[in-house]
Amino acid sequence: MRLRNVRGSQERILDNQYTIQTDGTNGADYQGLWRSNIFHNNAPVHIEIGMGKGQFITQMAKANPAINYIGIEKYSSVLVRALDKREELETDNLIFLRMDAEDITSYFAPGEIDKIYLNFSDPWPKDRHAKRRLTSVNFLTKYEAILRPDGQLQFKTDNRPLFEFSLEQLDTAGWICEESTFDLHKNGPAPNNIMTEYEEKFYKLGNPICRFIARQNQPKE
């Protein structure tokens, strides 16, 4: 998919108090310090990787003011579209981070994150690109490094082959799938579920939405 460049997006991101630009920054300046130095509290930290235009994470932050949220997006021209939604939020529990997911372990300390959301991630359909999929073992290893031992990973997609691949990757990596469905909204909109822009679109088209919630398989003491 070709992204449309948004004029002035980089400047607007730099000027926004709720956005952190990783260019020219040192990830070590943030590792282990998100609660104390950024949010100034000791609340749980949830992140969404590839937040797009920010509908999901902004609504999550509004609905759960006692949780800190970080929306991660690689592209400035996409992230800038989330700023308008963020400006309408009356709480201080949401920060945007412009960063490539590959660098996630550079910005978060071991066990610092309580939950990770992946919503309608790029399927990278060609086999040679499988390691780029955000649910590949390559990325699951990164998530293990930053999630607390009982932290969760939640994934939603309308792409059935990607979902099946992701379940296989969980098994390969030794994760435990706590909940899995191939049709989240089979009986109408699922309760306690906030939809992304893509999710709303696909739901209206009648496309089944797949979702799993997983966690690391911790060795017994």
LINBEL-V326700 format. One record per backbone hydrogen bond with DSSP energy under -1.0 kcal/mol. CO is the residue of the C=O (numbers start at 1). NH is the residue of the N-H. E is the energy in kcal/mol with one decimal. If there is no record, write none. Layout:
co: [CO CO]
nh: [NH NH]
e: [E E]
This chain:
co: [6 8 9 10 11 16 18 20 22 26 27 27 30 33 34 35 35 44 45 45 46 47 48 51 54 55 56 57 58 59 60 64 68 69 70 71 72 72 73 75 75 76 78 79 82 83 86 93 95 96 97 98 100 101 103 104 104 109 113 114 115 116 117 118 126 127 129 130 133 136 137 139 140 141 143 146 148 152 153 154 155 156 157 159 160 161 162 163 164 165 166 167 168 169 170 176 179 181 183 185 196 197 198 199 200 201 202 203 209 210 211 212 213 213 214 215 216]
nh: [9 12 13 14 15 19 96 98 25 29 30 31 33 37 39 40 41 68 114 115 70 117 72 54 58 59 60 61 62 63 64 67 46 95 48 97 50 51 99 78 79 80 81 82 86 87 89 69 71 20 73 22 103 104 106 107 108 112 148 152 47 154 49 156 129 130 132 133 136 140 141 143 144 145 147 113 151 116 214 118 212 120 210 163 164 165 166 167 168 169 170 171 172 173 175 215 213 211 186 188 200 201 202 203 204 205 207 206 184 157 181 155 178 179 153 176 218]
e: [-2.0 -2.3 -2.2 -2.1 -1.7 -1.4 -3.2 -2.5 -2.3 -2.0 -2.1 -1.6 -2.5 -2.8 -2.7 -1.1 -2.0 -3.0 -2.9 -1.2 -2.1 -2.8 -3.1 -1.9 -1.9 -2.0 -2.3 -2.3 -1.9 -2.2 -1.7 -1.8 -3.1 -2.2 -2.2 -3.0 -2.2 -2.0 -1.0 -1.0 -2.8 -2.5 -1.3 -1.9 -2.2 -2.2 -1.3 -2.9 -2.6 -2.9 -1.9 -1.3 -2.3 -1.7 -1.8 -1.1 -1.0 -2.0 -2.4 -1.6 -2.4 -3.0 -2.3 -2.3 -1.9 -1.8 -2.2 -1.4 -2.1 -2.7 -2.2 -2.4 -2.3 -1.1 -2.5 -2.9 -2.5 -2.4 -2.8 -2.9 -2.0 -3.3 -3.3 -2.3 -2.6 -2.3 -2.4 -2.2 -1.9 -2.1 -2.1 -1.8 -2.4 -2.5 -2.9 -2.4 -2.3 -2.3 -1.6 -1.9 -2.2 -1.8 -2.9 -2.6 -2.0 -1.3 -2.6 -1.2 -3.5 -2.0 -2.2 -2.4 -1.9 -1.7 -2.7 -3.2 -1.1]
